Amino acid sequence: MTGTEPEKTARARLSGLDGLRGIAALFVVLHHCRLFAYPGFPVDNGPPWLSPLLYGHLAVVVFIVLSGFSLAAAPAQRDWRLGRVRTFLRRRAWRILPAYWAALLLSFLVARFLVTETPDVVPTGKSLLVFGFLVQDAVSAPSPNSAFWSIAVEAQLYLVFPLLLVLRRHVGAITLMVCVCTGVILIRLLSGQVPVFASLLHATPEFAVLFTLGAVAAGVLAPGARHRVPWPWLALGGGVGIAGLIAVLGSVRTVSNYFWIDLLAAFPTAALLAGLAQGRPRGLVRLLDTAPLRALGSCSYSLYLVHVPIVAVVSRLLIGPHVPAGLPAFLLTTVIVLPVALVFARGFAAVFELPFQRHRSAAALLAAARASLSQRGSGTGAPPANTLPDAMRTSNSEG
């Protein structure tokens, strides 16, 4: 399907976002390889060159800002109008839940019958219910997969996204950001005096700021948006500042202050996305838009969902009994996990993610399945012509 000229321009501006999403997912995989090889987190007991891998949480910051940006990219070009809220929520559920539920079942089975991620923490039937209904940040249950905590938070942000767009349209970007930031910071400051605020901290309320900032940053795609803002330089300066702050604080104090670090890291992340959306810097856009990184980005959600049980099996069953903790364990774990996780994620995405991304309803998915079976029965190998554009499309859009 070929789009109109404005649609082509919008897609060109969004080049590179898949690559960034893929790199963030790969960073989380390496983060967990390090955690399994070096016990004692958040203490930094490894070589300095591995220290950045302690902060896999910051890759989730990138995911949340990027999610807000991607979801708001199309509404920003339509005067911040979303369309039918019911349709939006249905599409979000259709997009994220099939792969999530499949990964939940996989993680549960691995933890019950092979190896647990955390010794003596075995998921139960309650875990399936709590995590299946995405209430793990509100209801306690043994976790089958430590990466799942952020999925619940993001699902809750989807529920407020339509309201954010209404506020962006009527009160403007600055007022919206001030209101969200003020509310979230008050929750943090008053959490010691107000019990309900203390309980809200488990839901990482700062992610509401990250998500909103990402949505606001998508305003660079709106008609008449300014193109002279030095977004790449703002991103670079902010990123260097965050890196310097983390170096000064050290790993223990950084992890214990993730609330504030997350808020600070959101701004250079949003600036980077704004720059990439406008095609700057060109070299980075071209790099992120290379075929390998686009391919990595197309299965980044699946990679994020399934990598933890793979790391657990490799580290606890294959490496741990034979190699002492430390650098040898990390290197061996990484060498095995990366190819296995990438290949498995590609296959997992092909079954549980990409079909639901390409076909927006159960009827469309069943029709595609029947067409595929019909082709096999007739001996033709090529997909129908009208499915080629969807099959070739990457996961740039969150819609």
Secondary structure, DSSP 8 states (H G I E B T S, - for coil): ----HHHHHHHHHTTTHHHHHHHHHHHHHHHHHHHHHS-STTS--S-GGGGGGGGTHHHHHHHHHHHHHHHHHHHHTTTT----HHHHHHHHHHHHHHHHHHHHHHHHHHHHHT--SSTT----HHHHHHHHTT-TTTS----S-GGGHHHHHHHHHHHHHHHHHHHHHHH-HHHHHHHHHHHHHHHHHTTTT-HHHHHHGGG-THHHHHHHHHHHHGGGGSTT----S-HHHHHHHHHHHHHHHHHHHHHHHHHHTHHHHHHHHHHHHHHHHHHHHTT-SHHHHHHHTSHHHHHHHHTHHHHHHHHHHHHHIIIIIIITTTS-TTHHHHHHHHHHHHHHHHHHHHHHHHHHTHHHHHS-SHHHHHHHHHHHHHHHHHT--S--GGGHHHHH--S----
